[in-house]
Amino acid sequence: MQHTRSPRLPDAEGLPVRRAVPALRAALTGHGAAVLAAPPGTGKTTLVPLALAGLALGGPPADGKVLVLEPRRLAARAAARRMAWLLGERVGGRVGVAVRGEARPGSRVDVVTTGVLLQRLQSDPEIADVGTVILDECHERHLDADTALAFLLDVRATLRPALRLVAASATADTGPWARLLGGASGPAPVVETEAALHPVATVWAPPPRPVPPPHGTRVDPAFLAHVAGTVRRALDERDGDVLCFLPGVGEIARVAGLLDGVPAEVLRIHGQAPPAIQDAVLAPAAGRRVVLATSVAESSLTVPGVRVVVDAGLAREPRTDHARGLGSLTTVRASRATAGQRAGRAGREAPGTVYRCWDEAGHDRLPARPRPEIELADLTSFALQAACWGDPAASGLALPDPPPAAALDAARATLGALGAVHGGRVTARGRALARVGVHPRLARALIDGAREVGPRDAAQIVALLSEPPPRASGDDLTATWRALRRPGRPEGPHAARWHEETRRLRTALEAVSGREPGGGPARKAGDDLVAGAVVALAFPERVARARPGGGYLMASGTGAVLADGSALAGARPEWLAIAAADRPAGNASARVRQAVVIDEDVARSAAAALLEAGEEVVWRDGDVVARHVERLGAIELGARPLRDPGPGLVRAALLEGVRAEGLGLLTWTPGAVALRRRLAFLHGALGAPWPAVDDAALLERLPERLGGARRRADLARVDVAALLRGLLPWEAAARLDELAPERVRVPSGARIRVDYAGERPVLAARVQELFGWDEAPRLAGGRVPLVVHLLSPAGRPAAVTSDLASFWGEGYRAVRAELRGRYPRHAWPEDPRRGDPRRG
């Protein structure tokens, strides 16, 4: 078939990237790989693939197809449509597209999402019909894109040395990509294209008053009102269309409502926007427009007519709570690199202006660049891809950044629970889960759910989990499902995606299980139980039971609460299967976003792997409690008293109680307290063999003394003094009274108790009892002097000394002068060293 030159190509060939194409071709011919650094708007996404395919700029035809990888479906469709339009064709001719649920292959160029390529590489790693792969927007650091590059480098090293790879980036940070593509032979060539951007003026437009920062996914309405006001200001002050960047669909909807009545058409562009809206945004328009966009418009898409950018300065990043199995998005400040890319959109076609909704000082405090997704995301899908590739630990993959060890361990544990890996290697079930093309949890729910509720219902529910409905649909997933199935219901963009994904999942199910799309058991249960069974199969640890005091407890052990205004709150069901939840920062409990009402039978069936029954002997409410308990993870299903628990379990529970409530549960006689203090003194003064007698040391030896103890009352009968003496080796026990005597004989003949409670041992005696005593004894073999507290006849402290001889010579005079007038009937000799000691 002969193709005529399109009249649209000459205009496209005027794009700045055309000057880099010869160098790019030369780099691929000589090295087989190159990095293309081309700012947004230079033509790297549309002109370069056509040029390498021999369809533009007069180049030779490519050896094999040119495959263009895009991180988003919207960008892939837009790029394919743009290239086909330049050739004067429709998508499916020389230029094709393949995204999840849609495949129209081209004869020379295919634009595909990275997820689609990963699926293909697992089944056809050689990709023999492909000659060149361009990884577009690699700087955005999407996890699938990083993984696809690592796999392609493996393919090039082992199967296809002639495969040519291009990493196309909109930033100048090309070093890491050049090193990855070059490998051991040194960095790959870097081909740079100068930006053809027109100057962009910056207007700093912070809110007039401070507003609270984003919290989770919540953005303060006052800030969104300020963003809308800035858009109105931009329309008044500047010409051309306005492109406004916001973090998510909810914020886009709110700002759109605040722009009612502006003298421009308001359009919304995001990953869930229907194709008709995408086409309208990407086509020139007669009148002025305000385009409200998420990050999809930062680099992959060119919106014609834009002269002004209003940047809210916010972005969404994934967060994963690996300990609780919860994932969510959070709103963060955009990086300086992101802000630069957004601003560049205003200078694509003419001089422009960017209104930044923050101040210049705050700009310098922004992070330099966004964090790569591999550091933040749930890695379960990545771990399954790596296992299917033959590298379960991902240790041999040439990734820009290694996966965090804790996140990868959590992902591999999930895969083990799903039966996807065993002994570190992928199983046949794991390969089947990977071929479905959704998160492994959802793939498990589809395959196992088809046997439980039938292929149609399983596919519909998994499609609803895979393509979540707008938040305005509420948290009752069953109600949303019923609404989507209602005959005659107008089909909005979400419904269209849901129907499309349902069809794709039923086809995938047939391919991996051999099950006919219409086969399966007849419907025997209501919608809630059917939907709940599938949701619980996907997220068994999120099966939840109502708590007596309010809220729910998930099988994972995490608490959960229904959001304000919940459609489920009125009935307050006992059991839920939670499809989506997040945990706001600082909250102990998760917040339910979507759930289905189920019963205990569904919970037991879907989360059967978490069922366990056994003896439970624990310390609870101040005593030993022995029960036979059945649990679903952390949820207690039932219990009955255990009449004869094993002595080992009882002993462990008693020790648990002592650790929790302290050694005060034992009976500490005065003799036991004194003995412990004497031993602690010797351990501190002499060390071994004198044992430690702190709480930890005593708890370690306590089991030897518990004997037949079975409850709290038995602890009070433990002989603590015997326990302490049992810690002493025989040679130490024989010297205890010598080195740390319990009492010391003083000159009056009295045997006075030594107090070992403080840092040093203390002897407290009346002054008259110590007359004639030149020096108090030293303890611990002479190492520690005894501190003497000299008391008045009334028993009140008169002086303290550890050097009695010095006290008699100097301090005694002052004490004598003060006290003999008050106590004239007591002896106060001038020389106490020759005085007659007296008792009483």
Rosetta blueprint (number, residue, H / E / L):
1 M L
2 Q L
3 H L
4 T L
5 R L
6 S L
7 P L
8 R L
9 L H
10 P H
11 D H
12 A H
13 E L
14 G L
15 L L
16 P H
17 V H
18 R H
19 R H
20 A H
21 V H
22 P H
23 A H
24 L H
25 R H
26 A H
27 A H
28 L H
29 T H
30 G H
31 H H
32 G L
33 A E
34 A E
35 V E
36 L E
37 A E
38 A L
39 P L
40 P L
41 G L
42 T L
43 G L
44 K L
45 T L
46 T L
47 L H
48 V H
49 P H
50 L H
51 A H
52 L H
53 A L
54 G L
55 L L
56 A L
57 L L
58 G L
59 G L
60 P L
61 P L
62 A L
63 D L
64 G L
65 K E
66 V E
67 L E
68 V E
69 L E
70 E E
71 P L
72 R L
73 R H
74 L H
75 A H
76 A H
77 R H
78 A H
79 A H
80 A H
81 R H
82 R H
83 M H
84 A H
85 W H
86 L H
87 L L
88 G L
89 E L
90 R L
91 V L
92 G L
93 G L
94 R L
95 V E
96 G E
97 V E
98 A E
99 V E
100 R L
101 G L
102 E E
103 A E
104 R E
105 P L
106 G L
107 S L
108 R L
109 V E
110 D E
111 V E
112 V E
113 T E
114 T H
115 G H
116 V H
117 L H
118 L H
119 Q H
120 R H
121 L H
122 Q H
123 S H
124 D L
125 P L
126 E L
127 I L
128 A L
129 D L
130 V E
131 G E
132 T E
133 V E
134 I E
135 L E
136 D L
137 E L
138 C H
139 H H
140 E H
141 R L
142 H L
143 L H
144 D H
145 A H
146 D H
147 T H
148 A H
149 L H
150 A H
151 F H
152 L H
153 L H
154 D H
155 V H
156 R H
157 A H
158 T H
159 L L
160 R L
161 P L
162 A L
163 L L
164 R E
165 L E
166 V E
167 A E
168 A E
169 S E
170 A L
171 T L
172 A L
173 D L
174 T L
175 G H
176 P H
177 W H
178 A H
179 R H
180 L H
181 L H
182 G H
183 G H
184 A H
185 S H
186 G L
187 P L
188 A L
189 P L
190 V E
191 V E
192 E E
193 T L
194 E L
195 A L
196 A L
197 L L
198 H L
199 P L
200 V E
201 A E
202 T E
203 V E
204 W E
205 A L
206 P L
207 P L
208 P L
209 R L
210 P L
211 V L
212 P L
213 P L
214 P L
215 H E
216 G L
217 T L
218 R E
219 V L
220 D L
221 P H
222 A H
223 F H
224 L H
225 A H
226 H H
227 V H
228 A H
229 G H
230 T H
231 V H
232 R H
233 R H
234 A H
235 L H
236 D H
237 E H
238 R L
239 D L
240 G L
241 D E
242 V E
243 L E
244 C E
245 F E
246 L L
247 P L
248 G L
249 V H
250 G H
251 E H
252 I H
253 A H
254 R H
255 V H
256 A H
257 G H
258 L H
259 L L
260 D L
261 G L
262 V L
263 P L
264 A L
265 E E
266 V E
267 L E
268 R E
269 I E
270 H L
271 G L
272 Q L
273 A L
274 P L
275 P H
276 A H
277 I H
278 Q H
279 D H
280 A H
281 V H
282 L H
283 A L
284 P L
285 A L
286 A L
287 G L
288 R L
289 R E
290 V E
291 V E
292 L E
293 A E
294 T L
295 S H
296 V H
297 A H
298 E L
299 S L
300 S L
301 L L
302 T L
303 V L
304 P L
305 G L
306 V E
307 R E
308 V E
309 V E
310 V E
311 D E
312 A L
313 G L
314 L E
315 A E
316 R E
317 E E
318 P E
319 R E
320 T E
321 D E
322 H L
323 A L
324 R L
325 G L
326 L E
327 G E
328 S E
329 L E
330 T E
331 T E
332 V E
333 R E
334 A L
335 S L
336 R H
337 A H
338 T H
339 A H
340 G H
341 Q H
342 R H
343 A H
344 G H
345 R H
346 A H
347 G H
348 R L
349 E L
350 A L
351 P L
352 G E
353 T E
354 V E
355 Y E
356 R E
357 C L
358 W L
359 D L
360 E H
361 A H
362 G H
363 H H
364 D H
365 R L
366 L L
367 P L
368 A L
369 R L
370 P L
371 R L
372 P L
373 E H
374 I H
375 E H
376 L L
377 A L
378 D L
379 L L
380 T H
381 S H
382 F H
383 A H
384 L H
385 Q H
386 A H
387 A H
388 C H
389 W H
390 G L
391 D L
392 P L
393 A L
394 A L
395 S L
396 G L
397 L L
398 A L
399 L L
400 P L
401 D L
402 P L
403 P L
404 P L
405 A H
406 A H
407 A H
408 L H
409 D H
410 A H
411 A H
412 R H
413 A H
414 T H
415 L H
416 G H
417 A H
418 L H
419 G L
420 A L
421 V E
422 H E
423 G L
424 G L
425 R E
426 V E
427 T L
428 A H
429 R H
430 G H
431 R H
432 A H
433 L H
434 A H
435 R H
436 V H
437 G L
438 V L
439 H L
440 P H
441 R H
442 L H
443 A H
444 R H
445 A H
446 L H
447 I H
448 D H
449 G H
450 A H
451 R H
452 E H
453 V H
454 G L
455 P H
456 R H
457 D H
458 A H
459 A H
460 Q H
461 I H
462 V H
463 A H
464 L H
465 L H
466 S H
467 E L
468 P L
469 P L
470 P L
471 R H
472 A H
473 S H
474 G L
475 D L
476 D E
477 L H
478 T H
479 A H
480 T H
481 W H
482 R H
483 A H
484 L H
485 R H
486 R L
487 P L
488 G L
489 R L
490 P L
491 E L
492 G L
493 P H
494 H H
495 A H
496 A H
497 R H
498 W H
499 H H
500 E H
501 E H
502 T H
503 R H
504 R H
505 L H
506 R H
507 T H
508 A H
509 L H
510 E H
511 A H
512 V H
513 S H
514 G L
515 R L
516 E L
517 P L
518 G L
519 G L
520 G L
521 P L
522 A L
523 R L
524 K L
525 A L
526 G L
527 D H
528 D H
529 L H
530 V H
531 A H
532 G H
533 A H
534 V H
535 V H
536 A H
537 L H
538 A H
539 F L
540 P H
541 E H
542 R H
543 V E
544 A E
545 R E
546 A E
547 R L
548 P L
549 G L
550 G L
551 G L
552 Y E
553 L E
554 M E
555 A L
556 S L
557 G L
558 T L
559 G E
560 A E
561 V E
562 L E
563 A L
564 D L
565 G L
566 S L
567 A L
568 L L
569 A L
570 G L
571 A L
572 R L
573 P L
574 E L
575 W E
576 L E
577 A E
578 I E
579 A E
580 A E
581 A E
582 D E
583 R L
584 P L
585 A L
586 G L
587 N L
588 A L
589 S L
590 A E
591 R E
592 V E
593 R E
594 Q E
595 A E
596 V E
597 V E
598 I E
599 D L
600 E H
601 D H
602 V H
603 A H
604 R H
605 S H
606 A H
607 A L
608 A H
609 A H
610 L H
611 L E
612 E E
613 A E
614 G E
615 E E
616 E E
617 V E
618 V E
619 W E
620 R E
621 D L
622 G L
623 D E
624 V E
625 V E
626 A E
627 R E
628 H E
629 V E
630 E E
631 R E
632 L E
633 G L
634 A L
635 I E
636 E E
637 L E
638 G E
639 A E
640 R E
641 P E
642 L L
643 R L
644 D L
645 P L
646 G L
647 P H
648 G H
649 L H
650 V H
651 R H
652 A H
653 A H
654 L H
655 L H
656 E H
657 G H
658 V H
659 R H
660 A H
661 E H
662 G L
663 L H
664 G H
665 L H
666 L L
667 T L
668 W L
669 T L
670 P H
671 G H
672 A H
673 V H
674 A H
675 L H
676 R H
677 R H
678 R H
679 L H
680 A H
681 F H
682 L H
683 H H
684 G H
685 A H
686 L H
687 G L
688 A L
689 P L
690 W L
691 P L
692 A L
693 V L
694 D L
695 D H
696 A H
697 A H
698 L H
699 L H
700 E H
701 R H
702 L L
703 P H
704 E H
705 R H
706 L H
707 G L
708 G L
709 A L
710 R L
711 R L
712 R H
713 A H
714 D H
715 L H
716 A L
717 R L
718 V L
719 D L
720 V H
721 A H
722 A H
723 L H
724 L H
725 R H
726 G L
727 L L
728 L L
729 P L
730 W H
731 E H
732 A H
733 A H
734 A L
735 R L
736 L H
737 D H
738 E H
739 L H
740 A L
741 P L
742 E L
743 R E
744 V E
745 R E
746 V L
747 P L
748 S L
749 G L
750 A L
751 R E
752 I E
753 R E
754 V E
755 D E
756 Y L
757 A L
758 G L
759 E L
760 R L
761 P L
762 V E
763 L E
764 A E
765 A E
766 R E
767 V H
768 Q H
769 E H
770 L H
771 F L
772 G L
773 W L
774 D L
775 E L
776 A L
777 P L
778 R E
779 L E
780 A L
781 G L
782 G L
783 R L
784 V E
785 P E
786 L L
787 V E
788 V E
789 H E
790 L E
791 L E
792 S L
793 P L
794 A L
795 G L
796 R L
797 P E
798 A E
799 A E
800 V E
801 T E
802 S L
803 D L
804 L H
805 A H
806 S H
807 F H
808 W H
809 G H
810 E H
811 G H
812 Y H
813 R H
814 A H
815 V H
816 R H
817 A H
818 E H
819 L H
820 R L
821 G L
822 R L
823 Y L
824 P L
825 R L
826 H L
827 A L
828 W L
829 P L
830 E L
831 D L
832 P H
833 R H
834 R H
835 G L
836 D L
837 P L
838 R L
839 R L
840 G L
